Amino acid sequence: MASVEGTRCSLVVALVCVACGDSPTEVVGGDSGTSTSTAATSSSVPGVQTGDETGGEGTGSDGADSTGGDSDTGLTTAAETTTGEPPHETNWDLCDITVECDLPIVDEPKRSCHLTVTEGDGYVVYDGEAGFETRGRSSQGWPKHQYAVELWQTPNIEFVAPGSVWRYNDGPSAGGADWMSPSFDDSAWAQGSAPLGYGVMGPQWQSGGEPWATSGQIANATTIGFGPSATNKYITTWFRQEFEVESVAGLDPVVLNVRGDDGLVVYINGAEAVRFNMPSGPIDAATLAASTIESLEEVEFSGFPIDPSMLVQGTNVVAVEVHQIAPNSSDKVLDLSLSTKPADAATNFYEFGREEDWVFNGMYFDLSLYRNKFAYDLFQSFDAEANYGPQSHYCQLTLNGDWRGIYTLGEKIKRDDDRVDIVAEMGAGESFIFKSDITQRWVVTNGVGWQLEYPSEHGMSESTAAGLNEFMAGFSDATEGIGNIWDYVDMPSVVDWVLLQEFARNGDAYSSSMHIYRNGGGLIHFVPW
């Protein structure tokens, strides 16, 4: 447990808005685009180097270890040590982020954009390619979006873009057992842009008979038919699209992102590539989905790695069958993207450590622009060794020439020696990271849903899945008084986390917007999100 002196120090410091430790404190004045710092120079952080010098070994977005090294060819990230010039000293003033994108930024996939990050003294930390996507379903309806950012060495290639035009068959049958084959004639099928479906996709919360939350809803661009009646709909609808591949060389990895309600099977050039929320074994037009997809889960994309050998040079065909959970299901949807994932260009921003995954947080609901950063810093100040809170720095964001205001450039919570520093999963669920949100529940503990962040559920062994489920089931029982909670959680971490929720009056406390992790068979630690 954090010491009484440490807690008191943190709370007193909180009241005067000064962070504990040696890092300079930033004060942002409203929307004036200016900032001041209590220190003119950066603090010396043992083991962490600035600029393009390697800040330790990191992990890629799939949880596999990767070392940044000097692989950022063609990118301006920092002064090279071979120039003989002294290394750049980090400037802690308000930084500038400039983003130029040819395509609209969407939920999935990450779209290729050009990113420039410049410190307050004009020093360019990064100037190169980056993948951008809107982050957080709720932010879709905000004037000031939040973004997930991945630094890339090259632009990505989109074979199938979200919102593309598809051929579709909303009749009682596919028209042939070879409907997914490239040689199948789909010229008689209807056409429409994705999302294709019917009904309201997303939350349908009501208050007094009227909807009160629509920011998470997605409208279908094409409304398709559903069959005889609203209570006796066709279970299955079929979709096809052609796409071109100039060269199959070097296409690794390839990622498919799909939204489908309720279940679906994706075929590439006639071979099954992805099965989502469907039973195993043979399926036909009457096969029901495995479970109901509802609320925000209906508008979330799910990502799947695709074997590049499934693609051929020239014309390819992706075909999808979408299945309902029941004949009276109220809604159906399909949208899909298929793209490459370029090699990472890990960079060390503001002495946080070398990584490729970052978050640009617009803090739309926080007029002070300080609550998230303050909460993270305060949590870490309770116990700097034991508690992890994402580090961030204030910047002003300009997107396609449009100034969007003050953002924080911050760490994405993930497995990394500079972030959540846990050992690799050993095969029985000994190491993990879960996040609690209101979408895509991998496991539920006492009514709280958790998404699996690490390890990846794709290709996971049966022993790992069993170990994760067994441990989380025991944790769930212990929270209800069945078993000993001390066997599952690190109590000092919990105490610090609860103190933070109460002090910050966090509206999402105890139900969502939190991370937990386990390190090599140890106890659960909490991380504020």
Phi and psi in degrees as a GROMACS rama.xvg file:
@    title "Ramachandran Plot"
@    xaxis  label "Phi"
@    yaxis  label "Psi"
@TYPE xy
-61.4908  144.437  ALA-2
-65.1356  154.635  SER-3
-60.9812  -41.3038  VAL-4
-62.4328  -41.5549  GLU-5
-64.8357  -41.4868  GLY-6
-65.3714  -44.4455  THR-7
-60.9867  -44.0687  ARG-8
-57.2355  -45.7415  CYS-9
-63.993  -41.6186  SER-10
-68.7053  -40.2243  LEU-11
-64.6962  -44.343  VAL-12
-60.5519  -38.6204  VAL-13
-59.5316  -40.1152  ALA-14
-66.9732  -26.0219  LEU-15
-104.909  8.15983  VAL-16
59.1816  43.0741  CYS-17
-125.089  129.296  VAL-18
-79.9981  144.873  ALA-19
-70.3598  159.141  CYS-20
98.5344  -166.981  GLY-21
-98.1804  -9.76417  ASP-22
-70.3876  142.167  SER-23
-65.3436  145.008  PRO-24
-94.4732  131.339  THR-25
-99.9695  142.67  GLU-26
-127.04  118.227  VAL-27
-103.616  129.715  VAL-28
-99.182  91.4807  GLY-29
55.3101  -131.037  GLY-30
-107.246  20.6145  ASP-31
-74.5688  -11.1327  SER-32
72.7114  19.7389  GLY-33
-122.332  161.368  THR-34
-149.944  157.902  SER-35
-125.966  161.823  THR-36
-132.825  143.513  SER-37
-79.5653  -6.88317  THR-38
-135.59  140.803  ALA-39
-84.7529  -20.595  ALA-40
-127.659  161.247  THR-41
-75.358  153.382  SER-42
-77.9504  157.661  SER-43
-85.8761  119.111  SER-44
-111.152  111.277  VAL-45
-58.9256  134.78  PRO-46
82.9904  -4.03338  GLY-47
-121.219  129.559  VAL-48
-112.622  155.574  GLN-49
-90.8428  170.011  THR-50
63.1067  -138.27  GLY-51
-85.774  0.29451  ASP-52
-74.3403  142.586  GLU-53
-68.7395  129.365  THR-54
-100.49  30.7872  GLY-55
107.918  174.874  GLY-56
-81.8759  134.571  GLU-57
-115.21  -176.48  GLY-58
-126.803  145.263  THR-59
-74.8407  177.041  GLY-60
-69.5267  -17.0141  SER-61
-91.9525  6.84771  ASP-62
89.4202  -5.87303  GLY-63
-82.8454  144.367  ALA-64
-68.2603  140.578  ASP-65
-148.558  140.618  SER-66
-103.357  132.691  THR-67
-65.4552  -48.4916  GLY-68
56.2169  -144.05  GLY-69
-117.674  39.9254  ASP-70
-83.7702  0.747506  SER-71
-80.7156  56.5174  ASP-72
-61.1015  131.113  THR-73
85.8439  -3.2723  GLY-74
-103.195  139.111  LEU-75
-92.5299  101.806  THR-76
-116.018  -25.6643  THR-77
-176.379  165.952  ALA-78
-67.3814  135.736  ALA-79
-75.703  143.198  GLU-80
-69.0068  -17.7362  THR-81
-75.7827  -9.97875  THR-82
-74.9305  -15.5177  THR-83
84.2168  -6.55738  GLY-84
-79.0263  151.622  GLU-85
-64.9311  148.377  PRO-86
-61.3942  147.563  PRO-87
-65.6441  136.51  HIS-88
-94.8845  124.919  GLU-89
-55.2891  131.597  THR-90
-100.635  124.363  ASN-91
-96.3069  11.6982  TRP-92
-73.5046  175.538  ASP-93
-56.8819  127.98  LEU-94
-95.3783  167.703  CYS-95
-113.685  130.039  ASP-96
-116.648  122.31  ILE-97
-118.139  127.722  THR-98
-126.354  130.882  VAL-99
-123.878  121.831  GLU-100
-127.059  134.254  CYS-101
-80.8784  -27.4205  ASP-102
-115.519  154.559  LEU-103
-60.8084  142.154  PRO-104
-79.1413  127.276  ILE-105
-123.105  -177.373  VAL-106
-71.1061  -41.6167  ASP-107
-153.17  147.504  GLU-108
-82.6862  -179.969  PRO-109
-66.9643  126.696  LYS-110
-91.5836  142.102  ARG-111
-69.6807  127.266  SER-112
-137.842  163.539  CYS-113
-100.897  126.445  HIS-114
-116.955  133.212  LEU-115
-127.521  125.875  THR-116
-116.796  121.876  VAL-117
-123.689  126.797  THR-118
-69.0982  168.695  GLU-119
-60.9482  -22.098  GLY-120
-93.4521  8.0958  ASP-121
93.1265  -0.695292  GLY-122
-76.5398  126.201  TYR-123
-85.0801  114.734  VAL-124
-84.7206  -36.0093  VAL-125
-148.569  136.389  TYR-126
-148.412  93.3999  ASP-127
-175.622  -163.329  GLY-128
-76.8282  150.199  GLU-129
-155.181  147.747  ALA-130
-94.613  131.025  GLY-131
-121.007  139.185  PHE-132
-144.049  151.569  GLU-133
-67.1833  140.85  THR-134
-116.804  122.959  ARG-135
92.318  121.105  GLY-136
-59.4629  -38.6864  ARG-137
-64.8568  -29.2853  SER-138
-72.4749  -11.7387  SER-139
-61.3988  -32.9132  GLN-140
-93.9137  4.13449  GLY-141
-94.4366  145.147  TRP-142
-62.6722  -26.4862  PRO-143
-114.697  94.628  LYS-144
-70.2194  163.721  HIS-145
-109.31  152.354  GLN-146
-132.491  139.784  TYR-147
-95.7667  136  ALA-148
-128.634  135.477  VAL-149
-128.473  125.224  GLU-150
-81.3366  129.134  LEU-151
-122.87  154.098  TRP-152
-81.5456  -28.0885  GLN-153
-141.497  164.488  THR-154
-67.3491  157.348  PRO-155
-88.9329  169.051  ASN-156
-115.339  125.634  ILE-157
-101.035  112.071  GLU-158
-80.3766  -44.3323  PHE-159
-127.074  122.08  VAL-160
-95.4656  149.983  ALA-161
-61.6474  143.537  PRO-162
82.9857  9.26362  GLY-163
-68.7776  165.747  SER-164
-85.6569  130.472  VAL-165
-121.039  151.529  TRP-166
-84.0194  139.778  ARG-167
-144.444  152.514  TYR-168
-124.837  108.441  ASN-169
-104.107  24.1625  ASP-170
-87.9926  -168.252  GLY-171
-78.0692  -15.1728  PRO-172
-147.701  164.556  SER-173
-76.5878  -18.9315  ALA-174
92.9021  10.2002  GLY-175
156.357  146.504  GLY-176
-66.4932  -20.2524  ALA-177
-98.1129  27.1167  ASP-178
-59.5466  -25.5338  TRP-179
-89.2514  -3.25225  MET-180
-76.4063  146.542  SER-181
-59.1783  -27.6527  PRO-182
-83.8984  -6.52807  SER-183
-67.2909  138.659  PHE-184
-89.8298  106.802  ASP-185
-105.966  19.2238  ASP-186
-63.9173  -22.7337  SER-187
-85.6839  -8.60488  ALA-188
-73.9634  156.035  TRP-189
-73.7313  166.031  ALA-190
-127.29  150.447  GLN-191
-172.512  158.779  GLY-192
-85.0701  144.87  SER-193
-77.1112  153.621  ALA-194
-66.878  137.585  PRO-195
-109.726  136.431  LEU-196
163.54  -157.384  GLY-197
-151.101  160.973  TYR-198
85.8583  -179.986  GLY-199
-94.5751  121.678  VAL-200
-98.0977  119.785  MET-201
117.993  -173.202  GLY-202
-59.9574  140.035  PRO-203
-126.735  45.7515  GLN-204
-66.8468  138.938  TRP-205
-120.232  148.876  GLN-206
-141.569  111.067  SER-207
64.9964  29.9408  GLY-208
85.7981  -5.08961  GLY-209
-113.602  141.497  GLU-210
-66.9505  137.697  PRO-211
-117.761  -4.16537  TRP-212
-142.827  112.218  ALA-213
-121.709  0.683319  THR-214
-65.392  -23.8996  SER-215
-93.8858  2.4765  GLY-216
-86.8823  148.281  GLN-217
-122.878  126.859  ILE-218
-82.8738  142.25  ALA-219
-74.6517  132.431  ASN-220
-74.8181  -29.5005  ALA-221
-129.198  122.782  THR-222
-92.078  122.562  THR-223
-102.138  166.126  ILE-224
-79.4917  164.082  GLY-225
-130.939  1.20694  PHE-226
111.234  -153.818  GLY-227
-57.8757  -46.6503  PRO-228
-159.204  169.319  SER-229
-65.2686  -23.1779  ALA-230
-101.346  -2.11298  THR-231
-140.131  62.7712  ASN-232
-80.4794  155.686  LYS-233
-63.0185  139.268  TYR-234
-71.9492  -38.6028  ILE-235
-120.132  142.458  THR-236
-128.296  145.25  THR-237
-116.87  144.358  TRP-238
-138.295  145.914  PHE-239
-143.774  149.878  ARG-240
-154.301  140.448  GLN-241
-94.5794  148.722  GLU-242
-148.255  158.591  PHE-243
-107.672  143.868  GLU-244
-126.288  118.32  VAL-245
-70.0888  -42.3971  GLU-246
-151.019  137.561  SER-247
-89.07  -7.15704  VAL-248
-69.2893  131.487  ALA-249
77.3941  8.99055  GLY-250
-84.6679  74.6692  LEU-251
-153.559  119.381  ASP-252
-89.9937  165.069  PRO-253
-117.416  136.098  VAL-254
-123.927  132.411  VAL-255
-106.755  127.224  LEU-256
-116.13  131.59  ASN-257
-141.195  141.175  VAL-258
-111.25  123.95  ARG-259
-148.874  134.206  GLY-260
-128.593  117.843  ASP-261
-102.232  -38.8528  ASP-262
-132.78  161.18  GLY-263
-156.644  160.818  LEU-264
-130.11  131.277  VAL-265
-110.389  133.255  VAL-266
-118.582  140.576  TYR-267
-120.733  118.678  ILE-268
53.1687  39.2588  ASN-269
89.8952  -10.9375  GLY-270
-103.818  140.57  ALA-271
-66.0912  129.789  GLU-272
-112.492  -37.4396  ALA-273
-143.927  137.829  VAL-274
-127.208  120.85  ARG-275
-124.361  123.086  PHE-276
55.8812  39.1558  ASN-277
-128.454  151.409  MET-278
-68.3531  160.061  PRO-279
-77.8292  165.836  SER-280
89.6071  -177.527  GLY-281
-61.9841  146.725  PRO-282
-131.182  157.459  ILE-283
-140.927  -169.747  ASP-284
-64.3373  -19.6993  ALA-285
-99.0007  -1.24586  ALA-286
-69.487  127.704  THR-287
-85.3496  150.883  LEU-288
-62.0746  160.674  ALA-289
-73.79  -33.0517  ALA-290
-155.901  168.439  SER-291
-80.4952  134.818  THR-292
-103.162  127.101  ILE-293
-146.233  168.461  GLU-294
53.4101  -135.423  SER-295
-66.7642  -19.9281  LEU-296
-62.2747  -25.3312  GLU-297
-68.6616  -24.4989  GLU-298
-108.812  1.69693  VAL-299
-83.4543  140.669  GLU-300
-85.8485  143.288  PHE-301
-111.49  134.948  SER-302
-102.549  142.652  GLY-303
-140.388  133.093  PHE-304
-71.4487  141.787  PRO-305
-118.189  134.171  ILE-306
-67.2061  117.062  ASP-307
-58.8509  -21.6499  PRO-308
-68.0699  -11.6682  SER-309
-74.8407  -17.381  MET-310
-92.4786  152.591  LEU-311
-126.215  154.828  VAL-312
-68.2103  133.615  GLN-313
103.88  -141.467  GLY-314
-84.0112  130.834  THR-315
-123.324  162.192  ASN-316
-131.398  128.766  VAL-317
-107.972  130.853  VAL-318
-128.718  140.792  ALA-319
-136.033  134.907  VAL-320
-113.558  127.666  GLU-321
-110.598  128.48  VAL-322
-115.204  143.657  HIS-323
-89.4958  162.953  GLN-324
-81.7858  -22.1526  ILE-325
-164.645  158.376  ALA-326
-64.0117  -21.0354  PRO-327
-101.742  15.0181  ASN-328
-59.8244  141.455  SER-329
-86.193  -15.9278  SER-330
-149.523  160.175  ASP-331
-153.057  148.157  LYS-332
-154.982  151.152  VAL-333
-143.356  130.32  LEU-334
-148.075  147.941  ASP-335
-154.007  146.455  LEU-336
-134.12  149.78  SER-337
-137.305  119.891  LEU-338
-151.782  168.276  SER-339
-84.866  168.769  THR-340
-126.643  105.173  LYS-341
-65.6406  164.27  PRO-342
-62.4281  146.206  ALA-343
-71.7864  154.361  ASP-344
-126.95  67.5493  ALA-345
-56.9796  137.624  ALA-346
-140.179  147.226  THR-347
-98.5232  105.143  ASN-348
-94.0969  129.283  PHE-349
51.6881  37.7515  TYR-350
62.838  24.5138  GLU-351
-82.7274  -18.5602  PHE-352
116.046  151.558  GLY-353
-77.7008  119.117  ARG-354
-153.027  166.126  GLU-355
-108.545  -18.8621  GLU-356
-100.325  124.797  ASP-357
-138.693  167.586  TRP-358
-129.794  132.421  VAL-359
-104.675  109.251  PHE-360
-104.185  119.632  ASN-361
-82.9609  -12.7736  GLY-362
50.9622  48.0354  MET-363
-60.3981  -40.1981  TYR-364
-86.2687  -3.39421  PHE-365
-108.681  98.436  ASP-366
-67.2074  -22.4174  LEU-367
-77.3352  -19.2886  SER-368
59.79  26.3832  LEU-369
-132.957  -16.329  TYR-370
-65.15  -45.3041  ARG-371
-62.9743  -51.2024  ASN-372
-60.5684  -42.5476  LYS-373
-62.098  -42.889  PHE-374
-62.8689  -43.7699  ALA-375
-62.7176  -46.4041  TYR-376
-64.889  -39.0719  ASP-377
-65.5412  -43.3979  LEU-378
-59.7189  -43.7559  PHE-379
-68.9997  -30.5894  GLN-380
-71.0884  -22.9814  SER-381
-58.3198  -41.629  PHE-382
-157.268  94.9841  ASP-383
-61.5784  -28.1702  ALA-384
-81.5558  -39.167  GLU-385
-93.768  -30.1407  ALA-386
-100.64  130.786  ASN-387
-105.467  128.012  TYR-388
-130.588  134.552  GLY-389
-56.8447  133.576  PRO-390
-86.8695  148.969  GLN-391
-152.154  165.002  SER-392
-143.826  143.844  HIS-393
-76.9558  136.062  TYR-394
-143.812  160.963  CYS-395
-107.038  135.253  GLN-396
-107.48  129.636  LEU-397
-118.975  120.063  THR-398
-115.721  116.972  LEU-399
50.662  43.6478  ASN-400
82.2942  -2.36318  GLY-401
-105.059  117.719  ASP-402
-70.8249  121.388  TRP-403
-101.435  -5.0936  ARG-404
107.738  -164.998  GLY-405
-87.3912  131.85  ILE-406
-127.463  167.327  TYR-407
-108.345  135.428  THR-408
-90.8258  114.02  LEU-409
-138.18  172.277  GLY-410
-78.7692  137.308  GLU-411
-79.8024  136.479  LYS-412
-75.1523  114.924  ILE-413
-159.989  170.057  LYS-414
-72.6203  121.808  ARG-415
-171.729  148.626  ASP-416
-69.4986  -17.0696  ASP-417
-98.8565  0.722481  ASP-418
-126.664  -113.535  ARG-419
-84.3408  99.3035  VAL-420
-89.0182  87.2067  ASP-421
-123.326  155.814  ILE-422
-72.4179  160.571  VAL-423
-63.7581  147.485  ALA-424
-58.748  133.205  GLU-425
-99.6549  -2.86513  MET-426
119.038  -2.17454  GLY-427
-136.74  24.8932  ALA-428
78.3904  24.6981  GLY-429
-76.0368  -25.997  GLU-430
-126.485  134.153  SER-431
-159.084  163.324  PHE-432
-132.733  123.781  ILE-433
-115.216  147.577  PHE-434
-122.394  144.004  LYS-435
-102.366  119.95  SER-436
-140.14  -172.987  ASP-437
-102.624  19.8303  ILE-438
-134.004  156.303  THR-439
47.4129  72.9565  GLN-440
-83.0235  118.245  ARG-441
-84.6268  -35.3864  TRP-442
-150.407  151.681  VAL-443
-121.545  131.989  VAL-444
-122.817  112.892  THR-445
50.4689  44.9983  ASN-446
86.6001  -6.99143  GLY-447
-99.6632  124.479  VAL-448
-89.2253  141.876  GLY-449
-127.565  133.454  TRP-450
-95.3437  141.397  GLN-451
-85.6173  118.709  LEU-452
-97.4814  -37.0333  GLU-453
-149.82  134.307  TYR-454
-76.3393  171.58  PRO-455
-67.7167  136.931  SER-456
-73.9639  -17.5004  GLU-457
-78.7507  121.988  HIS-458
78.9178  9.73926  GLY-459
-67.3672  139.86  MET-460
-72.8801  157.345  SER-461
-62.7688  -34.9861  GLU-462
-68.8319  -37.0404  SER-463
-65.6871  -47.3082  THR-464
-60.707  -42.116  ALA-465
-64.5304  -41.2124  ALA-466
-65.1022  -41.379  GLY-467
-62.5969  -46.5879  LEU-468
-64.4973  -40.9095  ASN-469
-64.1705  -44.7505  GLU-470
-66.3493  -44.7744  PHE-471
-69.1005  -30.5442  MET-472
-66.619  -40.6119  ALA-473
-64.994  -39.7191  GLY-474
-61.5506  -42.6578  PHE-475
-61.8753  -45.7838  SER-476
-61.2164  -42.5246  ASP-477
-63.9056  -32.7146  ALA-478
-69.8228  -15.8159  THR-479
-101.432  7.2692  GLU-480
90.593  6.98082  GLY-481
-100.581  97.3519  ILE-482
104.034  -177.621  GLY-483
-105.079  114.35  ASN-484
-63.2226  -26.2577  ILE-485
-65.0225  -18.6613  TRP-486
-78.3582  -7.9224  ASP-487
-121.694  -30.4648  TYR-488
-121.735  148.039  VAL-489
-81.3894  105.906  ASP-490
-62.7834  -39.9881  MET-491
-57.2155  -38.1819  PRO-492
-64.0803  -42.2036  SER-493
-64.9013  -44.3087  VAL-494
-60.432  -46.5377  VAL-495
-62.3002  -40.8275  ASP-496
-66.5775  -42.9466  TRP-497
-64.5912  -43.2704  VAL-498
-55.3773  -42.2348  LEU-499
-64.0429  -44.5729  LEU-500
-60.8165  -43.169  GLN-501
-71.3884  -42.3391  GLU-502
-64.1935  -39.2134  PHE-503
-86.5488  -6.50081  ALA-504
51.7241  51.7497  ARG-505
-71.8452  117.345  ASN-506
-67.4605  -21.5275  GLY-507
-94.3958  3.33915  ASP-508
-58.7211  139.763  ALA-509
74.5223  -4.11402  TYR-510
-128.627  -29.2944  SER-511
-160.44  179.766  SER-512
55.8544  53.1801  SER-513
-150.899  156.759  MET-514
-119.651  148.937  HIS-515
-131.499  152.242  ILE-516
-142.837  158.438  TYR-517
-131.093  137.027  ARG-518
-115.961  105.382  ASN-519
55.5919  45.3144  GLY-520
86.7265  7.70619  GLY-521
-84.2469  -152.632  GLY-522
-99.7342  163.817  LEU-523
-72.9027  132.39  ILE-524
-113.73  149.044  HIS-525
-104.012  147.829  PHE-526
-132.68  128.583  VAL-527
-71.2038  147.491  PRO-528
